């Protein structure tokens, strides 16, 4: 490959690493991509690392040994995450979002790539120490956030279905009590989707009573899976006692009035606070 100028090389290296979080690259790989010597690449990476840290844009980490290399961790700092969640809560505190039945319209947020990618990085920052093998969610609104979290971890996403799919072969089905509808429902996961004894991180968009999250925990037990954490974008203040005790929420729905259309959402400050 034609040798790149240093400014071009820094742009290329930064782009490769930040667009592929937690992907290990050897110095030789990066040298081939840029046409530079490994010693030169090492100097470039030192500069990129310093810039990322100084601007709170994540962290470059190295792995020593014959199979070692460099990889990017999309870590979010505490202040930036709190400011982001405060802005998101303010955006959701809009009377126009309240729809008949006392529900809150959130599709524009849940399916906004900029927002959900940031949320995925926040969940990564919180749960990176758990080192999961898979991200697990249930269809449908939890999928975008879970997908961005899986991208940050660079691990596969597994989607629990509301019913079995013929195209996925035999499946495990369990019944659970949905906290939002207060009805018995069924969730299903193909037997081939998850290997035995896998470590899983459960990510979802909303939690009311915790019934859906508890159902996913029970479903993971059928695969001898180990749940290393549970993260939800929003939880409700009531009921205070959830079926799931150990979870992390980003936002809290304090109250919603279907008559006045007043809604109060704030960054979650409960027991399982993010920071």
C-alpha positions as CSV (number, residue, x, y, z in Angstrom):
1,X,0.0,0.0,0.0
2,X,1.2,3.5,-0.7
3,X,2.6,5.2,2.4
4,X,0.3,7.8,3.9
5,X,1.3,11.2,5.2
6,X,1.2,11.4,9.0
7,X,-2.0,13.5,9.1
8,X,-3.7,11.1,6.7
9,X,-2.4,8.2,8.8
10,X,-3.8,9.6,12.0
11,X,-7.2,10.1,10.5
12,X,-7.2,6.5,9.0
13,X,-6.0,4.9,12.3
14,X,-8.5,6.9,14.4
15,X,-11.4,6.0,12.1
16,X,-10.5,2.3,12.0
17,X,-10.2,1.9,15.7
18,X,-13.2,4.0,16.8
19,X,-15.5,2.5,14.2
20,X,-14.6,-1.0,15.4
21,X,-14.7,-0.9,19.2
22,X,-13.1,-3.7,21.2
23,X,-11.6,-5.2,18.0
24,X,-8.0,-6.2,18.4
25,X,-5.5,-5.0,15.8
26,X,-1.9,-5.9,15.8
27,X,0.8,-3.3,14.9
28,X,1.5,-5.4,11.8
29,X,-2.1,-5.1,10.7
30,X,-2.2,-1.4,11.1
31,X,1.2,-1.0,9.4
32,X,0.0,-2.9,6.3
33,X,-3.1,-0.7,6.2
34,X,-1.2,2.5,6.3
35,X,2.1,1.5,4.6
36,X,4.1,2.7,7.6
37,X,6.7,1.0,9.8
38,X,5.5,-0.5,13.1
39,X,7.6,1.9,15.1
40,X,5.9,4.8,13.3
41,X,2.5,3.3,14.0
42,X,3.4,3.0,17.7
43,X,4.1,6.7,17.8
44,X,0.9,7.5,16.1
45,X,-1.1,5.4,18.5
46,X,0.5,7.1,21.5
47,X,-0.7,10.5,20.1
48,X,-4.2,9.2,19.3
49,X,-4.5,7.8,22.8
50,X,-3.5,11.1,24.4
51,X,-6.0,13.0,22.2
52,X,-8.9,10.6,23.0
53,X,-8.3,10.8,26.7
54,X,-7.9,14.6,26.7
55,X,-11.2,15.0,24.9
56,X,-13.1,12.2,26.8
57,X,-13.7,10.3,23.6
58,X,-12.8,6.8,24.9
59,X,-9.6,4.9,25.5
60,X,-7.0,3.0,23.5
61,X,-5.8,-0.1,25.3
62,X,-3.0,-2.5,24.5
63,X,-2.7,-6.2,24.9
64,X,0.8,-7.6,25.2
65,X,2.2,-10.9,24.0
66,X,2.5,-12.6,20.7
67,X,-1.3,-12.4,20.1
68,X,-1.5,-8.8,21.4
69,X,-2.3,-5.6,19.8
70,X,-4.4,-2.4,20.3
71,X,-8.1,-1.9,20.7
72,X,-10.5,1.0,21.3
73,X,-12.9,1.1,24.3
74,X,-15.9,3.5,23.8
75,X,-15.9,4.7,27.5
76,X,-18.1,7.6,28.5
77,X,-17.1,10.0,31.3
78,X,-19.5,10.6,34.2
79,X,-20.2,14.3,33.5
80,X,-20.8,13.9,29.8
81,X,-23.2,11.0,30.4
82,X,-25.1,12.9,33.1
83,X,-25.5,15.9,30.8
84,X,-26.7,13.7,28.0
85,X,-29.3,11.9,30.1
86,X,-30.5,15.2,31.5
87,X,-31.0,16.5,27.9
88,X,-32.8,13.3,27.0
89,X,-35.1,13.5,30.0
90,X,-35.9,17.1,29.1
91,X,-36.8,16.1,25.6
92,X,-39.1,13.4,26.8
93,X,-40.8,15.7,29.2
94,X,-43.1,17.0,26.5
95,X,-46.9,17.0,27.0
96,X,-47.3,16.1,23.3
97,X,-45.8,12.7,23.9
98,X,-48.6,11.5,26.2
99,X,-51.0,9.4,24.2
100,X,-54.4,7.9,25.2
101,X,-54.2,5.4,28.0
102,X,-51.4,7.1,29.8
103,X,-48.6,5.9,27.5
104,X,-45.6,7.8,26.4
105,X,-44.5,8.1,22.8
106,X,-40.8,7.3,22.5
107,X,-40.3,5.8,19.1
108,X,-38.4,8.8,17.8
109,X,-35.9,8.4,20.6
110,X,-35.6,4.7,20.6
111,X,-34.9,4.6,16.9
112,X,-32.6,7.6,16.7
113,X,-29.1,6.3,15.7
114,X,-27.3,9.1,17.5
115,X,-29.2,8.6,20.8
116,X,-29.1,4.9,20.9
117,X,-25.4,4.6,20.0
118,X,-24.6,6.9,22.9
119,X,-26.9,4.9,25.2
120,X,-25.1,1.7,24.0
121,X,-21.7,3.3,25.0
122,X,-23.1,4.3,28.4
123,X,-24.2,0.7,29.1
124,X,-20.8,-0.5,27.9
125,X,-19.1,1.8,30.4
126,X,-21.3,0.5,33.2
127,X,-21.1,-3.2,32.4
128,X,-17.6,-3.6,30.8
129,X,-16.3,-5.3,33.9
130,X,-18.8,-8.1,33.6
131,X,-17.3,-9.3,30.3
132,X,-20.5,-10.8,28.8
133,X,-20.4,-13.3,25.9
134,X,-23.8,-12.1,24.5
135,X,-26.3,-9.2,24.7
136,X,-29.9,-10.4,25.2
137,X,-33.1,-8.5,24.6
138,X,-36.7,-9.1,23.7
139,X,-38.4,-7.8,20.6
140,X,-39.1,-5.2,19.5
141,X,-38.3,-1.8,21.0
142,X,-35.4,-3.0,23.0
143,X,-33.6,-4.2,19.8
144,X,-31.9,-0.9,18.7
145,X,-30.5,-0.1,22.1
146,X,-29.3,-3.7,22.6
147,X,-27.8,-3.7,19.1
148,X,-25.7,-0.6,19.9
149,X,-24.6,-2.1,23.2
150,X,-23.6,-5.3,21.5
151,X,-21.6,-3.2,19.0
152,X,-19.8,-1.4,21.8
153,X,-18.9,-4.7,23.3
154,X,-18.2,-6.3,19.9
155,X,-20.2,-9.4,20.9
156,X,-23.3,-11.0,19.3
157,X,-26.9,-9.9,20.0
158,X,-29.6,-12.5,20.8
159,X,-33.2,-11.5,20.4
160,X,-35.9,-13.3,22.4
161,X,-39.1,-13.7,20.5
162,X,-42.7,-13.3,21.6
163,X,-43.4,-16.6,19.8
164,X,-41.4,-19.3,18.2
165,X,-40.3,-19.1,14.5
166,X,-40.4,-22.1,12.3
167,X,-37.3,-20.9,10.5
168,X,-35.3,-21.0,13.7
169,X,-35.9,-24.7,14.5
170,X,-36.8,-26.0,17.9
171,X,-37.1,-23.5,20.7
172,X,-37.5,-23.1,24.4
173,X,-40.7,-21.4,25.5
174,X,-41.7,-20.0,28.9
175,X,-44.6,-18.0,30.2
176,X,-44.2,-14.8,32.2
177,X,-46.3,-12.0,33.7
178,X,-45.8,-8.7,31.8
179,X,-45.7,-5.8,34.2
180,X,-46.9,-3.3,31.5
181,X,-49.9,-5.3,30.4
182,X,-50.4,-7.4,33.6
183,X,-51.1,-10.4,31.4
184,X,-49.5,-13.8,31.0
185,X,-47.4,-13.8,27.8
186,X,-44.9,-16.2,26.2
187,X,-41.3,-15.7,25.2
188,X,-39.3,-18.0,23.0
189,X,-35.7,-18.6,22.1
190,X,-34.2,-21.0,19.6
191,X,-32.2,-23.8,21.2
192,X,-29.3,-23.0,18.8
193,X,-29.2,-19.4,19.7
194,X,-27.3,-19.6,23.0
195,X,-24.6,-22.1,24.1
196,X,-24.6,-23.6,27.6
197,X,-23.1,-21.6,30.4
198,X,-22.8,-18.4,28.4
199,X,-22.5,-15.1,30.3
200,X,-25.3,-12.7,29.1
201,X,-26.1,-9.1,29.6
202,X,-29.8,-8.3,29.4
203,X,-30.7,-4.9,27.8
204,X,-34.2,-3.5,27.3
205,X,-35.9,-0.2,26.7
206,X,-38.5,-0.1,29.6
207,X,-39.2,-1.6,32.9
208,X,-42.4,-1.3,35.0
209,X,-42.9,-4.2,37.3
210,X,-39.9,-6.2,36.1
211,X,-41.9,-9.1,34.8
212,X,-40.3,-9.2,31.3
213,X,-36.8,-8.9,32.7
214,X,-37.5,-11.7,35.2
215,X,-38.9,-13.8,32.3
216,X,-35.6,-13.3,30.4
217,X,-33.6,-14.3,33.5
218,X,-35.7,-17.5,33.8
219,X,-35.3,-18.2,30.1
220,X,-31.5,-17.9,30.5
221,X,-31.6,-20.5,33.2
222,X,-33.1,-23.0,30.7
223,X,-29.8,-22.6,28.8
224,X,-27.7,-22.7,31.9
225,X,-26.8,-19.1,31.2
226,X,-25.3,-16.7,33.7
227,X,-26.9,-13.2,33.8
228,X,-24.1,-10.8,34.6
229,X,-26.3,-7.7,34.5
230,X,-29.6,-6.0,33.5
231,X,-29.8,-2.6,31.9
232,X,-32.9,-0.6,30.9
233,X,-33.3,2.8,29.4
234,X,-36.2,3.8,31.5
235,X,-37.9,2.5,34.7
236,X,-41.0,3.6,36.5
237,X,-41.1,4.9,40.0
238,X,-44.2,2.8,40.7
239,X,-44.4,0.0,41.6
240,X,-41.4,0.6,43.8
241,X,-40.9,-3.1,44.4
242,X,-39.8,-4.7,41.1
243,X,-39.6,-8.4,40.5
244,X,-36.0,-7.7,39.6
245,X,-33.9,-6.2,42.3
246,X,-30.5,-5.8,40.7
247,X,-30.7,-3.7,37.5
248,X,-29.3,-0.4,36.1
249,X,-31.6,2.2,34.7
250,X,-30.7,5.5,32.9
251,X,-34.0,7.4,33.3
252,X,-36.9,7.2,35.7
253,X,-40.6,7.9,34.8
254,X,-41.8,9.5,38.0
255,X,-45.4,10.3,36.9
256,X,-47.6,10.7,33.9
257,X,-51.1,12.3,34.0
258,X,-53.3,11.3,31.1
259,X,-55.8,14.1,31.8
260,X,-53.3,17.1,32.0
261,X,-50.7,15.4,29.8
262,X,-48.1,16.3,32.4
263,X,-45.1,13.9,32.4
264,X,-42.1,14.0,34.7
265,X,-38.9,12.0,33.7
266,X,-35.5,12.5,35.3
267,X,-32.2,10.7,35.2
268,X,-32.4,7.7,37.5
269,X,-31.2,8.4,41.0
270,X,-32.4,5.2,42.7
271,X,-30.5,2.4,44.3
272,X,-29.0,1.1,41.1
273,X,-27.7,4.4,39.9
274,X,-25.5,4.4,36.8
275,X,-22.5,6.3,38.4
